[in-house]
Amino acid sequence: MPSDVKPLVHGIFDEATNTVTYVVRDPESRACAIIDSVLDFDYASGRTDTRSADRVIDHVRAEGLDPVWILETHVHADHLSAAPYIQARIGGKIGIGEKITVVQDTFGKIFNEGTEFQRDGSQFDRLFREGDTFEIGALSGRVLHTPGHTPACLTYVIGDAAFVGDTLFMPDFGTARCDFPGGSAEMLYASIQKILSLPDATRIFVGHDYKPEGRDTFVWETTVAEERAKNVHIGGGRSAAEFVTMREARDKTLGMPKLIIPSLQVNMRAGQMPPKDDQGKTYLKVPVNGL
């Protein structure tokens, strides 16, 4: 389908994790995709909540939509995925990048998951690779592999819209960190160039917004042209060497996301919790001095 087709995009912002979940609808049918859902989690009490996911479900039902995909741009380190919760209630296949196997192998060892934890991506319904296509009703989507933040990061290009996850943020906030295991500033630069080679008018939908100083509202939509010209980290033709130097220095100043420990353990399982023990209880591990 031509790139000027405009999917209908509805963003649902979760301020607790600064995450945007997208419902992407085919304008010619009821088919839709859900991208980067959120399961609420209170770390202090160890309790989950489904308020954020229920907002997505309520919107889908109110609009009479039919979810065919529940997509993850990557294994998130700052929020838990609600993909299986949403799938059980309104359907859709769960998809992520094929390099999830690299992430599973890395963090399977860090969290000492043992041989019972499958590291082949089989927890997901579809593993995407560069150039793959998928359908949302009459809409055609295609996949760009955009690693750097993590090895498994994808950008989903659907009609005239690109859903970039954490690879790019709004022009006034910049780009993703690259200091997680498997991250690379060099790879991120190359991935961003791939995104910026899309047509200027391509709408960019970012995975998070943090309302940087000087801006009063949360926003999550921009364009390729705006990112190329104005992004504070990569815009204006910044060279690879300049970007890598800046990105690596900046990453050294950043603390870990507050939900990184539970998020990685859950999200590498496609949003499922670790298996229950003999007492029927579920536990998450905290590797002391391990990340």
C-alpha positions as a LaTeX table, in Angstrom:
\begin{tabular}{lrrr}
\hline
Residue & $x$ (\AA) & $y$ (\AA) & $z$ (\AA) \\
\hline
Met1 & 0.00 & 0.00 & 0.00 \\
Pro2 & 1.40 & 3.48 & $-0.77$ \\
Ser3 & 3.25 & 5.29 & 2.00 \\
Asp4 & 0.86 & 8.26 & 1.89 \\
Val5 & $-1.98$ & 6.18 & 3.33 \\
Lys6 & $-2.79$ & 7.56 & 6.76 \\
Pro7 & $-3.60$ & 5.04 & 9.48 \\
Leu8 & $-5.72$ & 6.46 & 12.27 \\
Val9 & $-3.47$ & 6.70 & 15.33 \\
His10 & $-4.70$ & 7.09 & 18.89 \\
Gly11 & $-2.07$ & 7.59 & 21.61 \\
Ile12 & $-2.75$ & 6.71 & 25.25 \\
Phe13 & $-0.17$ & 8.25 & 27.59 \\
Asp14 & 0.83 & 6.62 & 30.90 \\
Glu15 & 2.38 & 9.38 & 32.98 \\
Ala16 & 3.73 & 6.99 & 35.64 \\
Thr17 & 6.16 & 5.49 & 33.09 \\
Asn18 & 6.06 & 8.27 & 30.46 \\
Thr19 & 5.01 & 5.62 & 27.94 \\
Val20 & 2.73 & 6.06 & 24.94 \\
Thr21 & 0.62 & 3.08 & 23.86 \\
Tyr22 & $-0.69$ & 3.36 & 20.33 \\
Val23 & $-3.86$ & 1.99 & 18.80 \\
Val24 & $-3.25$ & 2.04 & 15.04 \\
Arg25 & $-6.38$ & 1.61 & 12.94 \\
Asp26 & $-7.00$ & 0.82 & 9.30 \\
Pro27 & $-9.28$ & 3.65 & 8.09 \\
Glu28 & $-11.09$ & 1.25 & 5.78 \\
Ser29 & $-12.02$ & $-1.40$ & 8.34 \\
Arg30 & $-12.16$ & $-2.16$ & 12.05 \\
Ala31 & $-8.75$ & $-3.84$ & 12.10 \\
Cys32 & $-6.15$ & $-2.33$ & 14.43 \\
Ala33 & $-2.81$ & $-2.94$ & 16.07 \\
Ile34 & $-1.77$ & $-2.08$ & 19.63 \\
Ile35 & 1.84 & $-1.00$ & 20.09 \\
Asp36 & 3.77 & $-0.97$ & 23.40 \\
Ser37 & 1.12 & $-1.62$ & 26.06 \\
Val38 & 1.64 & $-1.02$ & 29.79 \\
Leu39 & 0.92 & $-3.18$ & 32.83 \\
Asp40 & 0.96 & $-1.03$ & 35.99 \\
Phe41 & 3.35 & $-2.25$ & 38.67 \\
Asp42 & 3.98 & $-0.94$ & 42.16 \\
Tyr43 & 7.51 & $-2.04$ & 43.02 \\
Ala44 & 7.20 & $-1.36$ & 46.76 \\
Ser45 & 4.20 & $-3.67$ & 47.21 \\
Gly46 & 4.97 & $-6.07$ & 44.36 \\
Arg47 & 1.44 & $-5.61$ & 43.02 \\
Thr48 & 0.27 & $-5.25$ & 39.44 \\
Asp49 & $-2.70$ & $-3.27$ & 38.22 \\
Thr50 & $-4.44$ & $-3.15$ & 34.85 \\
Arg51 & $-5.72$ & 0.42 & 34.75 \\
Ser52 & $-3.49$ & 1.44 & 31.85 \\
Ala53 & $-4.27$ & $-1.69$ & 29.85 \\
Asp54 & $-7.97$ & $-1.31$ & 30.56 \\
Arg55 & $-7.89$ & 2.19 & 29.06 \\
Val56 & $-6.59$ & 0.62 & 25.85 \\
Ile57 & $-9.19$ & $-2.15$ & 25.93 \\
Asp58 & $-11.99$ & 0.34 & 26.64 \\
His59 & $-10.94$ & 2.45 & 23.64 \\
Val60 & $-10.79$ & $-0.57$ & 21.33 \\
Arg61 & $-14.22$ & $-1.77$ & 22.44 \\
Ala62 & $-15.79$ & 1.70 & 22.30 \\
Glu63 & $-14.59$ & 2.10 & 18.71 \\
Gly64 & $-15.70$ & $-1.41$ & 17.76 \\
Leu65 & $-12.18$ & $-2.37$ & 16.67 \\
Asp66 & $-10.68$ & $-5.77$ & 15.97 \\
Pro67 & $-7.06$ & $-6.08$ & 17.19 \\
Val68 & $-5.00$ & $-8.25$ & 14.86 \\
Trp69 & $-1.58$ & $-7.40$ & 16.33 \\
Ile70 & $-0.16$ & $-6.54$ & 19.74 \\
Leu71 & 3.30 & $-5.29$ & 18.87 \\
Glu72 & 6.38 & $-4.59$ & 20.97 \\
Thr73 & 9.07 & $-2.29$ & 19.64 \\
His74 & 11.60 & $-3.95$ & 21.99 \\
Val75 & 12.02 & $-5.48$ & 25.45 \\
His76 & 11.24 & $-2.44$ & 27.55 \\
Ala77 & 13.30 & $-1.67$ & 30.66 \\
Asp78 & 11.00 & 0.99 & 32.09 \\
His79 & 7.57 & $-0.65$ & 32.14 \\
Leu80 & 5.96 & $-4.07$ & 32.10 \\
Ser81 & 4.07 & $-5.17$ & 29.01 \\
Ala82 & 0.34 & $-5.88$ & 29.24 \\
Ala83 & 0.34 & $-7.87$ & 25.98 \\
Pro84 & $-0.96$ & $-11.21$ & 27.37 \\
Tyr85 & $-3.62$ & $-9.46$ & 29.46 \\
Ile86 & $-4.89$ & $-7.58$ & 26.41 \\
Gln87 & $-4.65$ & $-10.64$ & 24.17 \\
Ala88 & $-6.77$ & $-12.73$ & 26.54 \\
Arg89 & $-9.56$ & $-10.13$ & 26.47 \\
Ile90 & $-9.68$ & $-8.78$ & 22.92 \\
Gly91 & $-7.34$ & $-10.95$ & 20.84 \\
Gly92 & $-4.39$ & $-10.18$ & 18.58 \\
Lys93 & $-1.06$ & $-11.85$ & 17.91 \\
Ile94 & 1.96 & $-10.72$ & 19.94 \\
Gly95 & 4.99 & $-9.73$ & 17.86 \\
Ile96 & 8.54 & $-8.54$ & 18.51 \\
Gly97 & 11.92 & $-8.55$ & 16.73 \\
Glu98 & 13.71 & $-11.85$ & 16.10 \\
Lys99 & 16.72 & $-10.61$ & 18.08 \\
Ile100 & 14.64 & $-11.15$ & 21.21 \\
Thr101 & 16.64 & $-14.40$ & 21.39 \\
Val102 & 19.81 & $-12.36$ & 22.04 \\
Val103 & 18.06 & $-10.43$ & 24.81 \\
Gln104 & 16.67 & $-13.64$ & 26.31 \\
Asp105 & 20.08 & $-15.27$ & 26.31 \\
Thr106 & 21.72 & $-12.24$ & 27.94 \\
Phe107 & 19.16 & $-11.68$ & 30.66 \\
Gly108 & 18.38 & $-15.35$ & 31.13 \\
Lys109 & 21.95 & $-15.64$ & 32.43 \\
Ile110 & 21.81 & $-12.43$ & 34.47 \\
Phe111 & 18.63 & $-13.57$ & 36.23 \\
Asn112 & 19.81 & $-17.19$ & 36.49 \\
Glu113 & 16.65 & $-18.46$ & 34.83 \\
Gly114 & 17.87 & $-22.01$ & 34.26 \\
Thr115 & 17.15 & $-24.36$ & 31.39 \\
Glu116 & 13.37 & $-24.19$ & 31.81 \\
Phe117 & 13.38 & $-20.64$ & 30.42 \\
Gln118 & 13.14 & $-20.90$ & 26.65 \\
Arg119 & 15.52 & $-18.56$ & 24.83 \\
Asp120 & 14.11 & $-19.09$ & 21.33 \\
Gly121 & 11.42 & $-16.39$ & 21.31 \\
Ser122 & 8.68 & $-19.00$ & 21.43 \\
Gln123 & 6.74 & $-16.98$ & 24.02 \\
Phe124 & 5.76 & $-14.62$ & 21.17 \\
Asp125 & 3.41 & $-15.37$ & 18.28 \\
Arg126 & 5.59 & $-13.73$ & 15.61 \\
Leu127 & 9.27 & $-12.82$ & 15.43 \\
Phe128 & 9.92 & $-10.07$ & 12.88 \\
Arg129 & 13.08 & $-9.44$ & 10.92 \\
Glu130 & 14.25 & $-6.59$ & 8.68 \\
Gly131 & 11.97 & $-6.21$ & 5.66 \\
Asp132 & 9.12 & $-8.36$ & 6.96 \\
Thr133 & 5.60 & $-7.16$ & 6.21 \\
Phe134 & 2.31 & $-7.61$ & 8.04 \\
Glu135 & $-1.28$ & $-6.59$ & 7.51 \\
Ile136 & $-3.75$ & $-4.55$ & 9.55 \\
Gly137 & $-6.89$ & $-4.93$ & 7.50 \\
Ala138 & $-6.15$ & $-3.11$ & 4.23 \\
Leu139 & $-3.08$ & $-1.45$ & 5.75 \\
Ser140 & 0.35 & $-2.88$ & 5.06 \\
Gly141 & 3.12 & $-2.53$ & 7.63 \\
Arg142 & 6.81 & $-3.22$ & 7.21 \\
Val143 & 9.60 & $-3.77$ & 9.66 \\
Leu144 & 12.90 & $-1.95$ & 10.09 \\
His145 & 15.46 & $-3.48$ & 12.43 \\
Thr146 & 16.78 & $-0.47$ & 14.37 \\
Pro147 & 19.16 & $-1.74$ & 17.08 \\
Gly148 & 21.35 & 0.36 & 19.33 \\
His149 & 19.17 & 0.94 & 22.37 \\
Thr150 & 18.76 & $-2.85$ & 22.50 \\
Pro151 & 19.65 & $-5.57$ & 19.97 \\
Ala152 & 15.97 & $-6.35$ & 19.28 \\
Cys153 & 14.62 & $-2.83$ & 18.63 \\
Leu154 & 12.25 & $-2.48$ & 15.69 \\
Thr155 & 10.55 & 0.39 & 13.93 \\
Tyr156 & 7.14 & $-0.41$ & 12.49 \\
Val157 & 6.35 & 1.59 & 9.34 \\
Ile158 & 2.60 & 1.55 & 8.78 \\
Gly159 & 1.36 & 3.67 & 5.90 \\
Asp160 & 2.74 & 7.18 & 6.41 \\
Ala161 & 3.57 & 6.53 & 10.08 \\
Ala162 & 6.66 & 5.11 & 11.80 \\
Phe163 & 6.54 & 3.81 & 15.36 \\
Val164 & 10.12 & 4.08 & 16.57 \\
Gly165 & 9.93 & 2.88 & 20.19 \\
Asp166 & 12.84 & 4.34 & 22.17 \\
Thr167 & 15.21 & 4.85 & 19.21 \\
Leu168 & 14.19 & 8.49 & 18.78 \\
Phe169 & 12.35 & 10.86 & 21.08 \\
Met170 & 10.81 & 14.23 & 20.31 \\
Pro171 & 13.31 & 16.62 & 18.69 \\
Asp172 & 13.74 & 18.62 & 21.92 \\
Phe173 & 14.64 & 15.50 & 23.93 \\
Gly174 & 16.92 & 13.55 & 21.62 \\
Thr175 & 17.69 & 9.84 & 21.39 \\
Ala176 & 17.77 & 6.59 & 23.32 \\
Arg177 & 20.46 & 5.53 & 25.76 \\
Cys178 & 22.81 & 2.78 & 24.59 \\
Asp179 & 24.40 & 1.50 & 27.79 \\
Phe180 & 22.22 & $-1.55$ & 28.43 \\
Pro181 & 23.77 & $-4.97$ & 27.62 \\
Gly182 & 23.86 & $-5.33$ & 23.84 \\
Gly183 & 23.43 & $-1.59$ & 23.25 \\
Ser184 & 25.69 & 0.40 & 20.94 \\
Ala185 & 25.88 & 4.09 & 20.10 \\
Glu186 & 27.39 & 3.23 & 16.71 \\
Met187 & 24.46 & 0.95 & 15.91 \\
Leu188 & 21.97 & 3.51 & 17.15 \\
Tyr189 & 23.41 & 6.16 & 14.84 \\
Ala190 & 23.06 & 3.82 & 11.86 \\
Ser191 & 19.52 & 2.89 & 12.88 \\
Ile192 & 18.50 & 6.52 & 13.17 \\
Gln193 & 19.88 & 7.22 & 9.70 \\
Lys194 & 17.67 & 4.41 & 8.41 \\
Ile195 & 14.62 & 6.08 & 9.96 \\
Leu196 & 15.63 & 9.52 & 8.70 \\
Ser197 & 15.87 & 8.15 & 5.16 \\
Leu198 & 12.08 & 7.71 & 5.14 \\
Pro199 & 10.08 & 10.43 & 3.30 \\
Asp200 & 10.19 & 13.82 & 5.01 \\
Ala201 & 6.46 & 13.87 & 5.73 \\
Thr202 & 6.50 & 10.47 & 7.46 \\
Arg203 & 4.87 & 10.84 & 10.85 \\
Ile204 & 7.12 & 9.72 & 13.71 \\
Phe205 & 5.45 & 8.35 & 16.84 \\
Val206 & 7.84 & 8.04 & 19.78 \\
Gly207 & 7.63 & 5.53 & 22.61 \\
His208 & 8.03 & 7.98 & 25.48 \\
Asp209 & 7.90 & 11.67 & 26.27 \\
Tyr210 & 9.43 & 13.41 & 29.26 \\
Lys211 & 8.29 & 17.02 & 28.75 \\
Pro212 & 11.75 & 18.60 & 28.83 \\
Glu213 & 12.31 & 22.02 & 30.34 \\
Gly214 & 10.61 & 24.72 & 28.32 \\
Arg215 & 7.67 & 22.59 & 27.22 \\
Asp216 & 4.39 & 22.50 & 29.14 \\
Thr217 & 2.67 & 19.49 & 27.60 \\
Phe218 & 3.43 & 15.88 & 26.75 \\
Val219 & 3.62 & 15.25 & 23.02 \\
Trp220 & 4.57 & 12.19 & 20.97 \\
Glu221 & 4.15 & 12.94 & 17.27 \\
Thr222 & 6.68 & 14.60 & 14.98 \\
Thr223 & 8.00 & 14.03 & 11.43 \\
Val224 & 11.13 & 12.75 & 9.76 \\
Ala225 & 11.87 & 16.27 & 8.49 \\
Glu226 & 11.59 & 17.75 & 11.99 \\
Glu227 & 13.80 & 15.08 & 13.52 \\
Arg228 & 16.43 & 15.47 & 10.82 \\
Ala229 & 16.56 & 19.24 & 11.23 \\
Lys230 & 15.94 & 19.79 & 14.93 \\
Asn231 & 16.73 & 16.71 & 17.03 \\
Val232 & 19.08 & 17.96 & 19.73 \\
His233 & 21.27 & 14.83 & 19.56 \\
Ile234 & 21.27 & 13.84 & 15.92 \\
Gly235 & 19.80 & 16.72 & 13.90 \\
Gly236 & 21.56 & 19.17 & 11.64 \\
Gly237 & 23.80 & 16.56 & 10.07 \\
Arg238 & 25.72 & 15.57 & 13.20 \\
Ser239 & 28.42 & 13.06 & 12.31 \\
Ala240 & 28.62 & 9.52 & 13.63 \\
Ala241 & 31.76 & 10.30 & 15.63 \\
Glu242 & 30.17 & 13.37 & 17.23 \\
Phe243 & 27.04 & 11.43 & 18.09 \\
Val244 & 28.89 & 8.47 & 19.61 \\
Thr245 & 31.06 & 10.74 & 21.77 \\
Met246 & 28.01 & 12.66 & 23.00 \\
Arg247 & 25.85 & 9.57 & 23.55 \\
Glu248 & 28.47 & 7.57 & 25.47 \\
Ala249 & 29.33 & 10.54 & 27.71 \\
Arg250 & 25.67 & 11.24 & 28.41 \\
Asp251 & 24.87 & 7.60 & 29.19 \\
Lys252 & 27.50 & 7.56 & 31.93 \\
Thr253 & 25.45 & 10.18 & 33.81 \\
Leu254 & 22.14 & 8.30 & 33.70 \\
Gly255 & 20.71 & 6.20 & 36.50 \\
Met256 & 18.94 & 2.90 & 35.86 \\
Pro257 & 15.17 & 2.99 & 35.15 \\
Lys258 & 13.29 & 2.33 & 38.39 \\
Leu259 & 11.43 & $-0.66$ & 36.94 \\
Ile260 & 14.29 & $-2.23$ & 35.01 \\
Ile261 & 14.54 & $-5.36$ & 37.22 \\
Pro262 & 10.89 & $-6.47$ & 36.98 \\
Ser263 & 10.46 & $-5.16$ & 33.42 \\
Leu264 & 13.23 & $-7.24$ & 31.88 \\
Gln265 & 12.16 & $-10.46$ & 33.59 \\
Val266 & 8.55 & $-10.04$ & 32.47 \\
Asn267 & 9.01 & $-8.53$ & 29.04 \\
Met268 & 11.50 & $-11.12$ & 27.80 \\
Arg269 & 8.65 & $-13.58$ & 28.49 \\
Ala270 & 6.21 & $-11.63$ & 26.26 \\
Gly271 & 4.61 & $-10.04$ & 29.31 \\
Gln272 & 4.14 & $-13.25$ & 31.28 \\
Met273 & 5.25 & $-13.49$ & 34.90 \\
Pro274 & 7.89 & $-16.07$ & 35.89 \\
Pro275 & 6.47 & $-19.51$ & 36.70 \\
Lys276 & 4.82 & $-19.96$ & 40.08 \\
Asp277 & 6.65 & $-21.94$ & 42.74 \\
Asp278 & 5.37 & $-25.02$ & 44.57 \\
Gln279 & 3.31 & $-22.77$ & 46.82 \\
Gly280 & 1.61 & $-21.08$ & 43.88 \\
Lys281 & 3.48 & $-17.82$ & 44.36 \\
Thr282 & 5.33 & $-15.77$ & 41.75 \\
Tyr283 & 8.68 & $-14.15$ & 42.48 \\
Leu284 & 10.93 & $-11.73$ & 40.66 \\
Lys285 & 14.69 & $-11.84$ & 41.24 \\
Val286 & 16.97 & $-8.94$ & 42.16 \\
Pro287 & 20.56 & $-9.65$ & 41.09 \\
Val288 & 22.65 & $-7.73$ & 43.63 \\
Asn289 & 25.44 & $-5.86$ & 41.81 \\
Gly290 & 24.44 & $-7.88$ & 38.77 \\
Leu291 & 23.31 & $-5.42$ & 36.11 \\
\hline
\end{tabular}
